[in-house]
Amino acid sequence: MNIGILGNGVVANALAEVFHKLGHPVQIGVRDLKEEIEKKHFIEYVDGKDIAEDNEIIIIAVPGNKVEKAVTNIKNPEGKIFIDLTNPIGEDYILTRGRYTSNGEVIQEILKDSHIVKTLNTLGVEKLINPCVNEKKLTMLLAGNNKIANKKVEELLFEMGFDPMLIGDIHFSRYLEPLAMIWIEMVRKQGKSFENGLIWIR
Ligand SMILES: NC(=O)c1ccc[n+]([C@@H]2O[C@H](COP(=O)([O-])OP(=O)(O)OC[C@H]3O[C@@H](n4cnc5c(N)ncnc54)[C@H](OP(=O)(O)O)[C@@H]3O)[C@@H](O)[C@H]2O)c1
């Protein structure tokens, strides 16, 4: 499956490597193709606006306060699956959205004919690429409106080594985004390791 990633930062590059190892062709969408960047041989670099052209799943991995600008520019997004892993974190690590809306819902409103699945936002990058603690698979919660898209993303999460768990439609993003603050604040204020993660006992 062709996977596109919007953004070329820490998470984008870590996930690109995971998908490449799993055998998926990966494109990274950058803001300015003319800008000199360090390139990896297994990644095809495209203009961010074109990230939906060749890919079945597109991961939005831009800063949480830049999502509107980043997704508004994407050409031909209709019918595509977008994984939103962003967290709306502003200055001083304050959540800039929550309670009445979320990045996931805002992106779904902008890309109204696409299928947004919120997931992969609740763990630090170290655990995103190695979702296991004491040989136990970590649970990855996901939320989205479209059954087929949710299923596809569950399959991808399973391939990545997660135990995926669908919690509801895209409005559940407003609960998933604050959840990320738990590990972020534990790391920042208590010096806890990034090596934590949730396991849901069913
Ligand atoms: N870091 C983690 O452990 C972690 C874990 C889970 C979720 N997240 C979430 O994942 C997202 C990315 O985090 P990160 O740590 O990878 O951030 P990062 O290293 O700062 O990377 C962000 C990337 O987005 C690019 N970008 C910004 N605006 C863009 C646009 N309009 N079009 C295309 N690319 C654009 C930036 O490009 P420029 O350099 O050109 O600005 C940069 O390459 C955030 O929302 C974060 O909350 C992070």
The ligand as a Tripos MOL2 file, in Angstrom:
@<TRIPOS>MOLECULE
LIG
   48    52     1     0     0
SMALL
NO_CHARGES

@<TRIPOS>ATOM
      1 N1          7.2380   13.9790   18.5460 N.am      1 LIG1
      2 C1          6.4620   13.0310   19.0600 C.2       1 LIG1
      3 O1          6.9060   12.1670   19.8560 O.2       1 LIG1
      4 C2          5.0050   12.9710   18.6500 C.ar      1 LIG1
      5 C3          4.2530   11.8250   18.9480 C.ar      1 LIG1
      6 C4          2.9080   11.7630   18.5440 C.ar      1 LIG1
      7 C5          2.3570   12.8230   17.8330 C.ar      1 LIG1
      8 N2          3.1160   13.9250   17.5630 N.ar      1 LIG1
      9 C6          2.5120   15.0140   16.7660 C.3       1 LIG1
     10 O2          3.0440   14.8630   15.4540 O.3       1 LIG1
     11 C7          3.1380   16.1450   14.8020 C.3       1 LIG1
     12 C8          4.5460   16.3060   14.2480 C.3       1 LIG1
     13 O3          5.4620   16.2470   15.3390 O.3       1 LIG1
     14 P1          7.0390   16.2450   15.0900 P.3       1 LIG1
     15 O4          7.6400   16.0260   16.4270 O.co2     1 LIG1
     16 O5          7.3880   15.3500   13.9550 O.co2     1 LIG1
     17 O6          7.2570   17.7740   14.6480 O.3       1 LIG1
     18 P2          8.4780   18.4120   13.8320 P.3       1 LIG1
     19 O7          9.6980   17.5910   14.0000 O.co2     1 LIG1
     20 O8          8.4950   19.8470   14.2070 O.co2     1 LIG1
     21 O9          8.0190   18.2740   12.2960 O.3       1 LIG1
     22 C9          6.9570   18.9800   11.7520 C.3       1 LIG1
     23 C10         7.1120   18.9630   10.2340 C.3       1 LIG1
     24 O10         5.9560   19.5420    9.6260 O.3       1 LIG1
     25 C11         6.4090   20.3430    8.5340 C.3       1 LIG1
     26 N3          5.3700   21.2760    8.1140 N.ar      1 LIG1
     27 C12         4.9070   22.3760    8.7490 C.ar      1 LIG1
     28 N4          3.9330   22.9580    8.0060 N.ar      1 LIG1
     29 C13         3.8060   22.2070    6.8780 C.ar      1 LIG1
     30 C14         2.9930   22.2930    5.7150 C.ar      1 LIG1
     31 N5          2.1100   23.2870    5.5740 N.pl3     1 LIG1
     32 N6          3.1160   21.3450    4.7400 N.ar      1 LIG1
     33 C15         4.0110   20.3400    4.8670 C.ar      1 LIG1
     34 N7          4.8280   20.2170    5.9560 N.ar      1 LIG1
     35 C16         4.7170   21.1330    6.9360 C.ar      1 LIG1
     36 C17         7.6590   20.9940    9.0820 C.3       1 LIG1
     37 O11         8.4050   21.5200    8.0270 O.3       1 LIG1
     38 P3          9.3880   22.7960    8.2600 P.3       1 LIG1
     39 O12        10.5670   22.2410    8.9880 O.co2     1 LIG1
     40 O13         9.6500   23.2330    6.8860 O.co2     1 LIG1
     41 O14         8.6180   23.7830    9.0990 O.co2     1 LIG1
     42 C18         8.3180   19.7770    9.7400 C.3       1 LIG1
     43 O15         8.9850   18.9910    8.7710 O.3       1 LIG1
     44 C19         2.7480   17.1810   15.8620 C.3       1 LIG1
     45 O16         1.4270   17.5910   15.6520 O.3       1 LIG1
     46 C20         2.8950   16.4310   17.1820 C.3       1 LIG1
     47 O17         2.0040   16.9130   18.1720 O.3       1 LIG1
     48 C21         4.4290   14.0190   17.9300 C.ar      1 LIG1
@<TRIPOS>BOND
     1     1     2 1
     2     2     3 2
     3     2     4 1
     4     4     5 ar
     5     4    48 ar
     6     5     6 ar
     7     6     7 ar
     8     7     8 ar
     9     8     9 1
    10     8    48 ar
    11     9    10 1
    12     9    46 1
    13    10    11 1
    14    11    12 1
    15    11    44 1
    16    12    13 1
    17    13    14 1
    18    14    15 2
    19    14    16 1
    20    14    17 1
    21    17    18 1
    22    18    19 2
    23    18    20 1
    24    18    21 1
    25    21    22 1
    26    22    23 1
    27    23    24 1
    28    23    42 1
    29    24    25 1
    30    25    26 1
    31    25    36 1
    32    26    27 ar
    33    26    35 ar
    34    27    28 ar
    35    28    29 ar
    36    29    30 ar
    37    29    35 ar
    38    30    31 1
    39    30    32 ar
    40    32    33 ar
    41    33    34 ar
    42    34    35 ar
    43    36    37 1
    44    36    42 1
    45    37    38 1
    46    38    39 2
    47    38    40 1
    48    38    41 1
    49    42    43 1
    50    44    45 1
    51    44    46 1
    52    46    47 1
@<TRIPOS>SUBSTRUCTURE
     1 LIG1         1 GROUP 0 **** ****
